[in-house]
Amino acid sequence: MPTVHLLDYAAGNVRSLVNAIEKLGWQVEWIRSPEDVAKAETLILPGVGHFGHCLTQFANAGYVEPVKAHINAGKPFMGICVGIQALFEGSAENPAVPGLGIIKSRLERFKNDDKSVPHIGWNSANTASKDEGGEAQSVYGLRPESKYYYVHSYAVPYRPGELEKDGWTVATARYGSEEFVGAVARDNVLATQFHPEKSGVAGLRVLKAFLSGHKLSPLPPSTAPSATKEGLTRRIIACLDVRTNDQGDLVVTKGDQYDVREKSGGNAVRNLGKPVQKAQQYYEQGADEVTFLNITSFRDTPVKDLPMLEVLRQTSATVFVPLTIGGGIRETLDPETGKTVSALEVATLYFQSGADKISIGSDAVTAAEQYWASDRVLTGTTAIETISEAYGAQAVVVSIDPKRVYVASATSTPHHTIKTTTPGPKGEEYCWYACTTKGGRETRDLDVVQLATAVEALGAGELLLNCIDKDGTNSGFDLELIRSVKGAVRIPVIASSGAGNAGHFAEVFAETDVDAALGAGMFHRGEWTVKQVKEELGRQGLMVRGVEEEEV
């Protein structure tokens, strides 16, 4: 098998990249010291997280000059995410830390004008390369009709001709009013802001073209750039609630208001399938992300939750879209050593096993309460802060489980209220959303807006907005709740709880500014497939990522 070298400088989840490379028929060897760089023929520099953190680690480990020498020697080199950012002169994310300076430009933060930041989701990477006859060419497998997975807050603004004058071929994407650099190629170098290993078939095609050395190839006739819609697609996420059943097996389950036991037949835990197989099924249907919410196994000893780690390992070997894991990611006690294990160390176990994002629930409520009690002091010690600092805000999702509390008037509570179109049991026209912990079993004196704004300040990059009142009802998302939270934060929000058909997804995208929507039971029971939901959204004029046929 041909060999590709990956540079290991502890920069986030690389397991999926290894899996993708091996799927394509290459074997991976690791560069673990600067001296090893010289032996690499083909070198890939992955990276996830904070520019300053990653580039400081990279420089302190002595990799700057060896990697520059590799590139200058004309050997194949690919940078992914922070790996492309490293090639530029620097970033506004940490102006004091220099990049490699191979490309003469700098990264800027996306404007929080008409969009959420981080930029998370599936977007374009359009090139304008043509052959001598004027026919459009695919650069390293990039196609104008394809969508690729991005997750970042900083990018290089695209200024026509600026990079091209130095010989770079540039692929661009558009987010709101901003056009930015999605990928660059020149001679022996390919670098992508998106994650090819998380971009399904389209991303595998790019990886294969690079590894094979196929820089240019004709575009298929059906992929004319003029027919391409630019911008971020509507994300459809499949969520799997995973727990241990009474026989000790991990199963996908679902219930009403988190009650996952059958109402008859011995009161057994509802078993809707095996996690790895279900995740594969939803990937093949076109799910843009897969989320695992482990609702039991993590609670006591998350560092001992080996079955769930194995679920992640197996899933990431065949599912090439982002994977999120949630449930009990917090500081804990290792029962074998008696030592305290930090939330960052627990999260690292799951990143190393194939997770791209981690979801924090109950711990986030406690952190938010402390944030407000201390008059908004950031201690730097909460799980959200430590994980965000190491892996970037985009790697931290906060899962919120609110429920309605009806009140007679907006002034009868200090909490953020809304005037609702669905009055309470006594005809109340106002309500607020109380946050809960422990899977909805404990209600706190903290409203959803307080929680959302606190965790955004602490460094969360995305919110998974559930709703206990809607969970398992198949009656549609709580649009009032979603509008309230979206109006309070600038980070992406995922709508969850209540989806029962494709119309509910269309409604939430049409009636709110939500960034993504999540389904569970309707998919598990086979009432709808992810593909059917996307087809319906497409018929209604919403841009979604299509399912590309396997070519590799």
N, C-alpha and C positions, 0 to 999 in steps of 0.2 A: 504493500500500500504506500502511496506517496505520503510525505510528511509535511505538516505545517507546524510552525512554532508559535506558541502564544506566550506573551510576556505576562508573568504573574507578579503584580505589585499590590495585591489585596484591594482590588477596585470593584467590588460588587459581584453580582451573580454572573459567573462565566460558565456554569454547568450547561445551560441551554446552548451556548455557542459551541462548546465541545460536542454536544449531542448532534447539533446541526452539521458540523464538519464531518463527524464520523458517519452520519447518515449519507453524506455525499460521497463517501468512499476514501476519505483521507484519514490519516491517524494524526493525533496531536502529541507533540512533545512540548514540555514547558521550559521556558527561559526563567531561571530562578536566580541568576546573578548577571551582572554586566558582562562578565567574561564569556557567558554563554551566547550572547547576541551574535557574535562573529560566526558561530557555527550554523546559524539559521539561513536557509535559502529564502523561504517565504515566511514572513513575520506578520502577525496580527497583534495590534494593541487595542484591547477592549478597555472599557471603563464605564463605571456608573457612579454618579454622585457629584460632589462639590468640586469645582475646578481647582480651587486653591488647595483643598485637602489632597486630591489625587495627584496634582502636579508637584506638590511639595514632597509627597511620598516618592514619586517617580524620580525627582532630582536627588533627594537624600540617599536613595538607593544606588545612585551613580549610573542611571540609564540614559541620561540626556545625550552624551557624546556618542556612545555605542549605537544608539538608534539613529542618530543623524548620519553616522558613518554607513549604516546599513542602507539608508535611503539614498545617500550620495553615491553608493557603489552600484546603484541601479537594480538592486534586488527587490522583488515584489514586497510591498508593504501595504497593509490595510489598517486604518484606524476606525473605531466604532464608538459613537457617542462622545464621551470625554476623549476618546482616541482621535477624533477629528478635531476637537477643540484644542488639543495639545499642539496641533500643527500650526496654530495661529500665534500671533505675537502676545496675546494676553486676553483677559476677560474682565468685564465689569463686575463679575461675581467676586473676584478678589484681585484688584488692580496691582497689588504689590507682588503677586506671583507671576513670573514670566512664562509664556509658552515657549515652544521650540523655535518659533519665528520662521518656519519654512514657508508659510503663506503670509503675505503682508496685509493683514487685517486683524480686527479685534472683535470679540463677541460683545453684544449688548443685550440687556434684559428686554424681553417683550414688554410692550406697553400694556398697562392694565386699563385700556380705554374701552374697547368693545368686546373684550374677551377675558376668559379665565387664564390665569398663569399659576402653575406650569401649563405648557402646551402638551396635552396628553391625548394621544389617539392616532388615528390612521389618516395620513395625508400623502400628498404627491411627492415625486422627485423627478421633475420634468427636465429633460435636456433638449438641446436644439442642434445636436450634431448631425451633419449630413456627409454623404460620401461624395466622390468626384462628380457623379451624375446628378447630384442634388437630392438624392433620396434620403429620407430620415433614417438614422442609425440608432440602434440601442447601444448605449454605453454601459458595459459590464452588466447587461441584462436588465437595465432600468427601462421601464415602459410607461408611457404617459397615462395608460388606463389603470395602472396598478396603484395600490395604496400600500404605504409602509408605516410601521409603528414608530412614532416619536414619543419621547417623554423628556422634556427639558424646559428650562426657564430662560436660557440664554442662547443666542444664535448670532450668526454673522449676517447683518442686513445685506441683501443682494443689491449691488449697484452695477448696472450693466457695463461690462467692459473692464471693471476694476481688476478682477482676478483673471479674466481671459487674456489680458495683455501680457500676463506672465506665463501664458501657455496652459492655464487650467481650463478643463471642461467643467462646467458648473451645472448641477441639477438643482432646481429651485422648488420651493413650496410656498404657499401663501397661507397666513394665519390672520384672519381679520383683514385689516388694511396693510399688513406688513408682509413683504416678500423676503424670504431668507434663504440662505444656502442650506440645501438638504444633503448634498454630496458634492465631492470634487474628485477629479481624476487628472493625472498628468504622468506620462511616461510609466513608471513602475508603481505609482501611488494611486490607491483608491481610498477614500475616506467618506464615511456616511454619518450624518447626524442621527439618522434613524437606526433601529436595531434590526438588521437583516434576519437574525436568528429568532426574532419575535414577530416577523412579518409574513408568516405563512409561506405559501408556495412562492409568492413574489420575492420574498427575502432569500429563500433558498436558491432561487435562480441567480440572484446577484452574487451570493457567496460562491456558487459553482462557477460562474463566469470568471470571478477573480482568481479562484484556485486553479482554474484551467488556463488562465492567461488569455481569455477571449474578451479583449477590450471592446471590440466593435462587432456588431452583427446586425443584419437587416431587421427592421421592425416588421412584424406580421401586418398584412394589409388592413386588418380590422382595427388597428390601434393608431389611427390618425390623431396627432396631437390636438387638432382643431375640435375634435369631438369630446375632449376630456374636460370634466368638471374639476376645477381646482378647489382646494380647501379641505377642512377637517370633516370627516364623515360622522354620521351619528353612530355612536358606539352601542352595541348590544352585548351585554355581559350575562353569561350563564353562571349562576351561583349554586354551589353544592353545599348544603348543610351536612356536615359529616359528624357522626358520633359512633361510639361503641354500643352495639346492641347487647342484649342480655346474654348472648353466647360469646361475647368478647371480640366480635368481628366489626371492622369499620364499615359502615354503610352510609349511603346517601339517604337522608330522611327529610320530612317536611311535615309541618303541622299548622294548627291555627293558634295564633298568639304564642308560638313556641312550644305548644303541647304536641309532642311528636309520637305519642303512643296511640295505638289503635283503640277505637271506642268499643270494639268487641274482639273476640278471638283471643282472649287471654291478656289483653292490654300490652301486647308486645310493642317494641319500638318499630315504627313504620319503616319498612325496608324498600327503598325505591331503586336500588341498584348498587353496584360497586363503584367507588370514586374514580379509579383510573379509567375504567371502561366508559363511564358517563362523560368524563372530561374529553376523552378521545372522540366520542360521538358528537359532542357539541362543537369541537374544533372542526370536524369534517362538515358540519352543517353551516359553518361560517361564523361562529361566535368570535367576537373581537377580543374578549378576555375571558378567563375562567377564574372564578373566586372560590376558594375553599374556606368555609367558616367551620372550624372544629369546635363543636359546642359542648364537648365533655372532656376529652383526653388531656387537654392542656392544663386543666384547672389546678391540679395539685403539683405535678412535677413536669413542666414543659420540657425540661432537658432530657427527660426519659421517654418522650413520646416518639419512640423509634418507628412505630407503624406509620405515623403521619409523615415522618421524614421520608420513608420509603415510598409513600404515595406520591410525594413531590418528585422524587428521583425518577420513578417510573413514568409519571405524567410528562415531565420535561423532556423525556427521551423521544416522544412522538407528538407532542402538542407544542407547536411553534408559534404560540401567541402568549401574551403576558399572563402570569400566574400570580394570584394574590392569596396569601394565607393569613387567617385571623383566628384569635382565640387564645388568651392567656399569655400574650407576649409581654412580659413584665419581669421585674426583678424577682428572683426566686431562690430557693435553697436546693442545692444539689443533694439528694438524699444519700448518695454514696460517699461523698467527701465531707458533707456538712458545711461546705463553703457557699457563700452567697454568689449567685451568678447574675450578672447585670442583664437588663432588658436588651442592651446592645449585643451581648454575647448570645442570648437566646435568639434574637433576630438573625444574627450571623449564621447560626445553624441552619435556618430555613433558607436564607439566601444561598448558602453553599449547597443546599439540596435541590435548588431549582426555582425558588420563589423570586419574583421580581419586585413585589411590593408586600409589605406586611400591614395588617389591619389591627388597630388597637381600639378596644372598646371601653371596658370598665375603668381601666387605668387612666384613660383620657378624661373621664369625668372627674376623678380625683385630682388630676393635674389642673383641670380648669377651675375647680373649687379653690385650690391653693393659689392659682394665678389671680383670681379676683380677691381673695382674702388678703393677699399681700400687696394689693394695689398695683397689680400688673407687673410684678417683678419676675423676670426670667432668670431662673436659677442655673440653667444649663445642665441640670441633673435629671430631668424627667425623661421617660422613655422616648417621648416624641422628640425632644431636643437632641438627645444623644444619638439616636438612630438617624435623624435628619442631618445632623452635622457630618456623620460618617458616610452616609449613602445618598444624601440629597433629599430635599423635600418630596420629590416625586416618588420616593420609595416608601413614604409613610401615609397610609390611609387611616382616617379615624372613622370608625363605625358607630353611628349614633342611633340609639333605640328610644325615641320619644313616644309619649302618648298624650292624648288630649286631656286637658283639665278645663272644664267649662266654668265661666264666671259671669256674673250678672252685668258687669260693665268693664270698660277698659281701665278704669281707675280703681277697681276693687282688688287689684294685685300689683305688686311691683314688677312683675314679669312682663316680657314682651307679648302682647296680645294681638290677635287678629279678629276682625269681624267676620264671622263665618256664614256661609250659605247653608250649612247643615246644623241647625240649632241643637242644643243639648237636651237632655231628658226633661228639663223643666222650662224649656223654651229659651234657654240662654243664647244670646246672639254673639257672645264673645268667648274666646278660649285662648289658652296658652299651652305650649307643649313642654311637659315635664320630662327631663332626661331620666333614664333608668340605667341600672347596672345589673350584672349577674343574669344576663339573658332576659331582662325585663322583670325580674322577680323583686327588685328593690327600686323604689322611686325616690329621686333626690330633689331637693329644693333648688334646682338649677334649670333654667329654661334652655331651649334648643339654640336660640340666638346667642345666649351667653356662652354656651359650650362651643358653638361653631366659631365664634370670633376669638375665643381664647385659644383653641387649638391651632387656628391659623397663625396667631401671633407666636405660638410655641414652635411652629415649623412644620406643621402638617401640610402635605401637598395636595390632598384630595379628601373629600368627605363621602362616605357611604351612608346615605340618609334613608334609614328604615322608618317604619311607622307601625307600632304595635297594634293600633286600631285597625290597620289595613291588612296586616299579615295574614295570609291564608284565606282572604275573603274573595279573591278574584274579581273585585269590584272596581279596580283601577287605582292608580296612584293618588296620594293625597296632594293635590295640586296646590292647595293653600299652604301647606307645610313647605313644599318645595319652593314656592315663590318667596316665602318669608326668609328661608335660609339663603337662597341665591341672592336676595337683595342685601344680605348682611356681609357676605364674604366675596373675595375675588379669586379664590381657588376653585378648581373644578368640583362639581357635585354630581354624584351618581344617585338617581332615583331608584328606590327599592321598596318592596312590599305592596302587594295588591294587584300586580299584573295578572290578567286572566286570558287576554287575547291580544292580537296584533293591534287592534284599535286603541288599546290602552297605551301602547308605545307611541303610536301616532299622536294621540291626544297629549301626552306629556311633552313631546317635542314641539308640538304646535302651540301649546298653551303656557309653556314655561321656557326659561332659558337654560334648562338643565343640560349638562354636558354628556351624560350617558344614562342608560336605563338598564335595569337588571331584572331578569326573570328566573324563576326557580321551579315551583310546582307545576306550572303549565307545561314546562319542558320535560320535567321528570315523568309526568304522567302520560306523555305522548300526545297531549291535546293539540299542541302546536310545536313545530320545529323552529329553530333559530332561522333557518333558511326561509321558511314561510313568513315569519315576521318581517324579515328584511325585504322580501318580495312585495309585501303589502306596503311597507314604507316607501319603497321605490315607486310603486304605482301612485302614491300620493305626492310624489315630487321631492321626497327627502333623499339626500345623498347618503348611501350606505356602501360599505365595502362588499363587493361580490365575492363569490367563491371561485377561485381559479383552479383549473385542473392541474393535477400533479404532472410535472415535466421532468422530475429529477429521479 
